[in-house]
Amino acid sequence: MKYTICITRNCNLRCQYCYIEKEKSVMSIETALKVVDFIFKSTPPGEKIDIGFFGGEPLLEFELIKIITRSIKTHPLFNKGSTAFTVVSNGTIFSDEIADFIITQEFRFGISCDGPREVQDRFRYFPGGQGSSSTVEKNIRRVLETLPSLMVNAVYHPSTISHLPRVVDYFSSLGIRKIYLTPDFSAPWSKEDADLLPGIYKQVAQKYIDYYLEGEPHYISLIDSKVAVILKGGYQPTDRCSMGKGELALAPSGNIYPCERLIGSDDGEKHCIGNIFTRVEPGKMCRKMHPTGEINIECKDCSISDFCMNWCGCSNYFSSGYYNRVGPFLCASEKTSILSAFDVFGVLESRLGAVYIDYLTRPRDSIYS
């Protein structure tokens, strides 16, 4: 069970493509405590619980994170061995106190950063228009010196996709070894953009191979996630999106959404499936689905569909307007990523054999879906 607690829609950045509409709303203590009860009551016995703090910028409400964490850990149903915590920040806020909390409370920590200055400042800037790159890079360096692990998520857009190989180089030069690359599926992707994918993803794949052969393996989601799926023979039922069932997002108002990406303006209507003070209505999430309840017909005849994330409801929605209809860019990106991963797997398996297989099958922490 994955629960994302959106403790505030307020943020100190104005990233152009953010799917959360900014407002100075903060989750009340009453709502927060109700959320904690909701989490434990909604989780089937024996299920692991993954709790993420999200925003807006969640570290603007660091004191509230501490209160909620304390409430969770003192709850009668809390089980340390089956509960994981994460917080994802925009990287503009960090301190010794935050570092101590992350370490002592055993949180996973992630920063959203798109890459070097010319890429980061293209979309991620402060309200006055000042770029955030210098602040974020300074804090990334500080995090790497302080915390045992850091995951970074870079969003790429039609205007920045050509920089993707340099983005990987930039993170690597800082010492980051867990790199997530995520397309902005809501962007106006064109066929011309899709035609660039094979060349760009191939460059990223080659960097992945080089890093591994140099004895410095990097987790690069574009490749690693697909190679792991290839090893399993395709996505398994437990890998697939369970939005609205095994995955829920709690907004500052107490409204419940099937995924944090769908909170938007938190209007309690679009995508909303209930409220913690009333009841959950999973059936409401069907309103944007195609009447047949099926993904694209062409997916059924695709030879690599078992390795494809055509089931990701929020990505589909931002691509096509439907939870279960795949947009053309998502299709092109998935296809290119899968084929690149097959190439990588072939190269490294032939050169390293069981050593590479062992690396791939180690447990990993993941906070980005």
Protein Blocks (a to p, Z undefined) as FASTA:
>chain_A
ZZdddfbfcdfbdcfklcbdcdfddcdfklmmmmmmmmmmmpcghiacdddddedjfklm
mmmmmmmmmmmmmpfkbcfklcccddddehlaccfklmmmmmmnopacddddfbdfklmm
mmmccfkopafklmmmmmmmmmmmmmmbdcddddddfklmmmmmmmmmmmmmnopabdcd
dddfkbccdfklmmmmmmmmmmmmmmmmmmmmnopacddfklmmmmmmmmnopacfklpc
cehilpccddfkopacfbfklnmnonopnopabdfklcccfklmmmmpcfklpacfklmm
pcklmmpcklbmklmmmmnopakbccfklmmmmmmmmmmmmmmmmmmmmmnmmmmmmmmm
pccddfbZZ
